[in-house]
Amino acid sequence: MVLKTFNVQEDTYKEFSGFCKELGISMSKQIERFMESFITEEPVAKKEYLEKLNKIRKQKTIHVGSIGNFKKRYGVE
């Protein structure tokens, strides 16, 4: 067992801590289970989606300039 320190938003910590106390469960154990499920379960994104995303990332971008130019070019009011 190791002791690690993480930075989280105080509100999130307080809400999760209250949740764990209310159910009588260990906060540390819940974090450990989350980490285990994250590394052992199949990735959420499917191969086809990731391939499509990479294809989109490689496409040439369009420079639209200012918001005024964007509105003028695309007819947005």
C-alpha positions as CSV (number, residue, x, y, z in Angstrom):
1,M,0.0,0.0,0.0
2,V,1.3,3.5,-0.9
3,L,0.2,6.9,0.2
4,K,-0.4,9.3,-2.7
5,T,-1.6,12.9,-2.8
6,F,-3.9,14.2,-5.4
7,N,-5.3,17.7,-6.1
8,V,-9.0,17.9,-6.5
9,Q,-11.6,20.6,-6.3
10,E,-12.6,21.2,-2.7
11,D,-16.4,21.1,-3.5
12,T,-15.9,17.8,-5.3
13,Y,-13.9,16.3,-2.4
14,K,-16.5,17.4,0.2
15,E,-19.4,16.0,-1.8
16,F,-17.7,12.7,-2.5
17,S,-16.6,12.4,1.1
18,G,-20.2,13.0,2.3
19,F,-21.4,10.4,-0.2
20,C,-19.0,7.8,1.1
21,K,-19.7,8.6,4.8
22,E,-23.4,8.4,4.2
23,L,-23.1,4.9,2.7
24,G,-20.4,3.8,5.1
25,I,-17.8,3.1,2.5
26,S,-14.1,3.9,2.2
27,M,-13.3,6.8,0.0
28,S,-9.8,5.4,-0.7
29,K,-11.3,2.1,-1.7
30,Q,-13.7,3.8,-4.1
31,I,-10.8,5.7,-5.7
32,E,-8.8,2.5,-6.0
33,R,-11.8,0.7,-7.6
34,F,-12.2,3.5,-10.1
35,M,-8.6,3.4,-11.0
36,E,-8.7,-0.4,-11.4
37,S,-11.8,-0.3,-13.6
38,F,-10.2,2.5,-15.7
39,I,-7.2,0.4,-16.6
40,T,-8.8,-3.0,-16.9
41,E,-12.0,-2.3,-18.9
42,E,-12.1,-1.9,-22.6
43,P,-11.6,1.7,-23.8
44,V,-14.8,3.6,-24.3
45,A,-13.8,4.9,-27.7
46,K,-14.0,2.4,-30.5
47,K,-11.3,1.9,-33.0
48,E,-13.5,3.2,-35.9
49,Y,-14.2,6.4,-33.9
50,L,-10.5,6.9,-33.2
51,E,-9.6,6.4,-36.9
52,K,-12.2,8.9,-38.0
53,L,-11.0,11.4,-35.3
54,N,-7.4,11.1,-36.6
55,K,-8.6,11.7,-40.2
56,I,-10.4,14.8,-39.1
57,R,-7.4,16.1,-37.1
58,K,-5.2,15.7,-40.3
59,Q,-7.6,17.9,-42.4
60,K,-6.6,21.4,-43.3
61,T,-8.1,24.0,-40.9
62,I,-10.1,27.0,-42.1
63,H,-9.0,30.5,-40.9
64,V,-12.1,32.5,-40.2
65,G,-10.5,35.6,-38.6
66,S,-12.6,37.6,-36.2
67,I,-16.1,36.7,-35.0
68,G,-17.4,39.4,-37.4
69,N,-15.6,37.7,-40.3
70,F,-17.1,34.4,-39.3
71,K,-20.7,35.8,-39.1
72,K,-20.2,37.5,-42.5
73,R,-18.8,34.4,-44.1
74,Y,-21.3,31.9,-42.8
75,G,-24.4,34.1,-42.5
76,V,-24.7,33.9,-38.8
77,E,-26.5,36.7,-37.0
